Amino acid sequence: MLVAAVFLSGCTSAPDDEALTEINIGYQPSTHQISYMTAFEKGWWHEDLAPFGIMSINEFEFPTGTPEMHSMIAGNIDVAYVGAAPVISALSSGLDAKIVAAVNTQGSDLVLRNEFKYDGPADLKGLKIATFPPGTIQDTIFKNWLVDNGLEPGTDVEVVAMGPGDATAALAAGRVDGVFLPHPAPTFIEAEGSGRSVVASGEILADHACCVLVVSGDLIRNNPELVEQIVKTHIKAIEYDNINIEEAANTYANKQGVDNTTVLQSLENWDGVWSADPRPLVESTVEYANFQYELGYIDSQLTEEDIFDVSFYEKISEE
């Protein structure tokens, strides 16, 4: 399911006296981000951005948001499909970028090995749970939920950082007792018989922000018309996927080389929602920032203005 993250050398932004001719886009192998894959496979990125002089769309897959944001900080990608929480960590470390659109809300599950009972969070005490690295969506909301339920991460519940492939393998081998992962991983785990979903992320934090579309500050300042088109193409793909679920499943399965039936089952049963409107995500994203500050992941608190630029979406919505 996974492709190793690719890191480029050098900056993708063109010098002031040169026209921008290529865009580098980062994404992750989850069904949360099928809109990116749909736009790529249908050729929409190439067709829609060509009038702006863009001749190449270069895609790079990352296992989680942490290495993806490290690559964006280094100037190696211009546009990122990524969880809202890693963006916060990156912004606090000097990333020059903004969230310009939403991608999805919710869509992750807590999965336990079949031998463990689950009636509530208290049953997790003493267990070892794998999830994405510190500063990611899954890490942030899972640890926050543990704290809200009187459990201390690292003391009452051991939380270990892993990408989706490693976490799935560790669960199957019995090296961890559970995982908290984005779809479609929970459905694949259930299909393989190594665990069962016990809590959906929407039960942990209702309507929580998950993946978002992030664009570099350089593009926003120097190529705003291009950014507007990037958001338009993204919206087109989101709308298409929402009314063509079976095709969306096929797109994902073909790109990742996995079973289409299981992907479709995931999309039919998950609590995720694809939506491009960034405005409903603002409150929960700022909550992520506050919790990351409390955890000591970031050194200063971030505001809505630090994180978002919703003007592109609002302009398109008014047209």
C-alpha positions as CSV (number, residue, x, y, z in Angstrom):
1,M,0.0,0.0,0.0
2,L,2.8,2.3,0.7
3,V,5.4,4.1,-1.4
4,A,8.5,5.5,0.3
5,A,8.4,9.3,0.7
6,V,10.5,11.0,-1.9
7,F,12.5,14.1,-0.9
8,L,13.7,16.5,-3.5
9,S,16.7,18.8,-3.3
10,G,16.4,22.5,-4.0
11,C,13.3,24.8,-4.0
12,T,10.4,24.4,-6.3
13,S,9.7,28.1,-6.5
14,A,10.9,29.9,-9.6
15,P,13.3,32.8,-9.3
16,D,11.7,36.2,-9.9
17,D,12.9,36.4,-13.5
18,E,11.7,32.9,-14.4
19,A,8.2,31.6,-15.0
20,L,6.9,28.8,-12.9
21,T,6.5,25.7,-15.0
22,E,6.1,22.9,-12.5
23,I,4.2,22.2,-9.3
24,N,5.2,19.6,-6.7
25,I,2.3,18.0,-4.8
26,G,2.5,15.9,-1.7
27,Y,-0.1,13.4,-0.5
28,Q,-0.6,10.3,1.6
29,P,-2.0,6.8,0.8
30,S,-5.4,7.1,2.5
31,T,-8.9,7.3,1.2
32,H,-9.1,10.7,2.9
33,Q,-7.2,12.1,0.0
34,I,-8.8,10.4,-3.0
35,S,-9.7,13.9,-4.4
36,Y,-6.0,14.5,-5.2
37,M,-5.8,11.1,-6.9
38,T,-9.0,11.6,-8.9
39,A,-7.8,15.0,-10.2
40,F,-4.4,13.4,-11.2
41,E,-5.7,10.3,-12.8
42,K,-8.3,12.2,-14.8
43,G,-5.7,14.7,-16.0
44,W,-7.4,17.7,-14.4
45,W,-4.3,19.0,-12.7
46,H,-2.5,19.1,-16.0
47,E,-5.4,20.5,-18.0
48,D,-6.5,23.1,-15.5
49,L,-3.0,24.4,-14.6
50,A,-1.6,24.4,-18.1
51,P,-3.1,27.9,-18.9
52,F,-0.9,29.2,-16.1
53,G,2.3,27.9,-17.7
54,I,2.5,24.7,-15.6
55,M,3.9,22.0,-17.7
56,S,4.7,19.4,-15.1
57,I,2.7,18.1,-12.0
58,N,5.1,16.1,-9.8
59,E,3.5,13.9,-7.2
60,F,5.2,12.6,-4.0
61,E,3.7,10.1,-1.6
62,F,4.4,10.2,2.1
63,P,3.4,7.7,4.8
64,T,2.3,10.4,7.3
65,G,2.0,14.1,7.6
66,T,5.2,14.6,9.6
67,P,7.8,13.8,6.8
68,E,5.5,15.5,4.3
69,M,5.6,18.8,6.3
70,H,9.4,18.4,6.8
71,S,9.6,18.3,3.0
72,M,7.4,21.4,2.6
73,I,9.5,23.3,5.1
74,A,12.5,22.5,3.0
75,G,10.8,24.0,0.0
76,N,10.5,20.6,-1.8
77,I,6.7,20.6,-2.3
78,D,4.4,23.5,-3.2
79,V,1.0,22.0,-2.4
80,A,0.2,19.4,0.3
81,Y,-2.7,17.1,1.0
82,V,-2.1,16.5,4.7
83,G,-3.7,16.4,8.1
84,A,-4.4,19.8,9.8
85,A,-2.4,18.9,12.9
86,P,1.0,18.4,11.2
87,V,0.4,21.8,9.5
88,I,0.3,23.4,13.0
89,S,3.6,21.8,14.0
90,A,5.2,22.9,10.7
91,L,3.9,26.5,11.0
92,S,5.4,26.7,14.5
93,S,8.7,25.6,13.0
94,G,8.7,28.3,10.3
95,L,6.7,26.9,7.5
96,D,5.5,29.6,5.1
97,A,2.1,28.3,4.0
98,K,-1.6,28.4,4.7
99,I,-4.6,26.0,4.7
100,V,-6.7,27.1,1.7
101,A,-9.3,24.3,1.6
102,A,-10.6,21.3,3.5
103,V,-10.2,17.8,2.2
104,N,-12.2,15.7,4.7
105,T,-13.4,15.4,8.3
106,Q,-13.3,12.4,10.6
107,G,-12.4,9.0,9.0
108,S,-10.1,7.2,11.4
109,D,-10.8,4.3,13.7
110,L,-9.4,2.8,16.9
111,V,-8.8,-0.9,16.2
112,L,-8.1,-3.5,18.9
113,R,-6.9,-7.1,18.6
114,N,-9.8,-9.4,18.9
115,E,-8.8,-10.8,22.3
116,F,-9.2,-7.4,24.0
117,K,-12.7,-6.4,25.2
118,Y,-13.8,-2.8,24.8
119,D,-16.6,-1.1,26.7
120,G,-15.0,2.3,27.0
121,P,-11.7,4.2,27.2
122,A,-10.9,2.7,30.6
123,D,-10.3,-0.7,28.9
124,L,-7.3,0.8,27.1
125,K,-5.3,1.1,30.4
126,G,-2.2,-1.0,30.2
127,L,-2.4,-1.5,26.4
128,K,0.1,-0.5,23.7
129,I,-1.5,1.4,20.8
130,A,0.2,2.4,17.6
131,T,-0.7,5.6,15.8
132,F,0.9,8.3,13.6
133,P,3.8,10.3,14.9
134,P,3.5,13.2,17.4
135,G,1.9,16.2,15.9
136,T,-0.3,14.3,13.5
137,I,-4.1,14.3,13.5
138,Q,-4.3,10.8,14.9
139,D,-1.7,11.4,17.6
140,T,-3.3,14.7,18.6
141,I,-6.9,13.7,19.0
142,F,-6.1,10.2,20.4
143,K,-3.9,11.6,23.2
144,N,-6.4,14.4,23.9
145,W,-9.2,11.9,24.2
146,L,-7.1,9.8,26.6
147,V,-6.5,12.8,28.8
148,D,-10.2,13.8,28.7
149,N,-11.0,10.3,29.9
150,G,-8.5,10.3,32.8
151,L,-5.8,8.3,31.1
152,E,-2.2,9.5,30.9
153,P,-0.5,8.8,27.5
154,G,2.8,7.0,28.1
155,T,1.8,6.0,31.6
156,D,-1.6,4.5,31.5
157,V,-1.6,3.8,27.7
158,E,1.7,3.3,25.8
159,V,1.4,5.2,22.5
160,V,4.0,4.3,19.9
161,A,4.6,6.2,16.6
162,M,4.2,4.2,13.4
163,G,3.1,4.7,9.8
164,P,0.1,2.8,8.6
165,G,1.9,-0.1,7.0
166,D,4.2,-0.7,10.1
167,A,1.3,-0.3,12.5
168,T,-0.9,-2.8,10.6
169,A,1.9,-5.3,10.5
170,A,2.7,-4.8,14.2
171,L,-1.0,-5.4,15.1
172,A,-1.1,-8.6,13.0
173,A,2.1,-9.9,14.7
174,G,0.9,-9.0,18.2
175,R,3.6,-6.4,18.8
176,V,0.9,-3.9,19.6
177,D,-2.6,-4.3,21.1
178,G,-4.3,-1.8,18.9
179,V,-3.9,0.9,16.3
180,F,-5.6,4.3,15.6
181,L,-5.4,4.8,11.9
182,P,-7.1,6.5,9.0
183,H,-9.2,4.6,6.5
184,P,-8.9,2.3,4.6
185,A,-6.4,0.6,7.0
186,P,-9.1,-0.3,9.7
187,T,-11.2,-2.1,7.1
188,F,-8.2,-4.0,5.7
189,I,-7.3,-5.1,9.2
190,E,-10.8,-6.3,9.8
191,A,-10.8,-8.1,6.4
192,E,-7.5,-9.9,7.4
193,G,-9.0,-10.9,10.8
194,S,-6.3,-9.4,13.0
195,G,-8.5,-6.8,14.7
196,R,-11.9,-5.0,14.9
197,S,-12.8,-1.3,14.9
198,V,-14.2,-0.2,18.3
199,V,-14.4,3.6,18.1
200,A,-14.6,5.9,15.1
201,S,-12.8,9.2,15.3
202,G,-16.1,11.1,15.0
203,E,-17.1,9.6,18.3
204,I,-13.8,10.8,19.8
205,L,-14.2,14.3,18.5
206,A,-17.3,15.0,16.4
207,D,-16.9,16.7,13.0
208,H,-13.1,17.0,13.7
209,A,-10.8,18.5,11.0
210,C,-8.7,15.9,9.3
211,C,-7.0,16.4,5.9
212,V,-6.6,19.8,4.4
213,L,-5.1,21.4,1.3
214,V,-2.1,23.5,2.1
215,V,-0.4,25.9,-0.3
216,S,3.0,27.6,0.1
217,G,3.1,31.3,1.0
218,D,5.2,31.9,-2.1
219,L,2.4,30.7,-4.4
220,I,-0.2,32.6,-2.5
221,R,1.7,35.9,-2.7
222,N,3.1,35.6,-6.2
223,N,0.7,33.4,-8.1
224,P,-2.8,33.9,-6.5
225,E,-4.6,33.1,-9.8
226,L,-2.9,29.8,-9.9
227,V,-3.8,29.1,-6.3
228,E,-7.4,29.9,-7.1
229,Q,-7.4,27.4,-9.9
230,I,-5.7,24.7,-7.6
231,V,-8.6,25.2,-5.2
232,K,-11.2,25.0,-8.1
233,T,-9.7,21.8,-9.4
234,H,-9.7,20.4,-5.8
235,I,-13.4,21.3,-5.4
236,K,-14.2,19.7,-8.7
237,A,-12.6,16.4,-7.6
238,I,-14.3,16.5,-4.2
239,E,-17.7,17.0,-5.8
240,Y,-17.0,14.2,-8.4
241,D,-16.0,11.7,-5.8
242,N,-19.0,12.4,-3.6
243,I,-21.4,11.3,-6.4
244,N,-19.1,8.5,-7.8
245,I,-18.2,6.5,-4.8
246,E,-17.5,3.3,-6.7
247,E,-15.3,5.1,-9.2
248,A,-13.4,6.8,-6.3
249,A,-12.8,3.4,-4.8
250,N,-11.5,2.1,-8.1
251,T,-9.2,5.1,-8.4
252,Y,-7.7,4.5,-5.0
253,A,-7.4,0.7,-5.4
254,N,-5.7,1.0,-8.8
255,K,-3.2,3.7,-7.6
256,Q,-2.3,1.8,-4.4
257,G,-2.5,-1.7,-5.9
258,V,-5.0,-3.0,-3.3
259,D,-8.4,-4.8,-3.4
260,N,-11.1,-2.7,-4.7
261,T,-13.9,-4.5,-2.8
262,T,-12.3,-3.8,0.5
263,V,-11.7,-0.1,-0.4
264,L,-15.4,0.3,-1.3
265,Q,-16.4,-1.4,1.9
266,S,-14.3,1.1,3.8
267,L,-15.9,4.1,2.0
268,E,-19.4,2.7,2.7
269,N,-18.8,2.2,6.4
270,W,-16.4,4.9,7.5
271,D,-17.5,8.1,9.3
272,G,-15.4,10.3,7.0
273,V,-16.8,13.1,4.9
274,W,-15.2,14.7,1.9
275,S,-15.7,18.5,1.8
276,A,-13.7,21.3,0.4
277,D,-15.1,24.1,2.6
278,P,-12.3,25.1,5.1
279,R,-14.5,27.3,7.3
280,P,-16.1,24.5,9.4
281,L,-12.6,23.2,10.2
282,V,-11.3,26.4,11.8
283,E,-12.5,25.7,15.3
284,S,-11.3,22.2,15.7
285,T,-7.9,23.0,14.0
286,V,-7.4,25.9,16.5
287,E,-8.2,23.3,19.2
288,Y,-5.5,21.1,17.8
289,A,-3.1,24.0,18.1
290,N,-4.0,24.6,21.7
291,F,-3.6,21.0,22.7
292,Q,-0.3,20.8,20.9
293,Y,0.8,23.8,22.9
294,E,-0.3,22.1,26.1
295,L,1.6,19.0,25.2
296,G,4.7,21.0,24.5
297,Y,4.8,20.1,20.8
298,I,4.8,23.8,19.8
299,D,6.4,26.8,21.6
300,S,3.6,29.4,20.9
301,Q,-0.1,29.3,20.4
302,L,-1.4,29.9,16.8
303,T,-4.5,31.7,15.8
304,E,-6.9,31.2,12.9
305,E,-5.1,33.9,10.9
306,D,-1.8,32.1,11.4
307,I,-3.2,28.9,10.0
308,F,-5.9,29.6,7.4
309,D,-6.5,31.6,4.2
310,V,-10.1,31.0,3.3
311,S,-10.3,33.8,0.8
312,F,-9.7,31.6,-2.2
313,Y,-12.6,29.3,-1.3
314,E,-14.9,32.2,-0.5
315,K,-14.2,33.9,-3.8
316,I,-14.9,30.7,-5.7
317,S,-18.1,30.1,-3.7
318,E,-19.4,33.6,-4.6
319,E,-18.9,33.1,-8.4
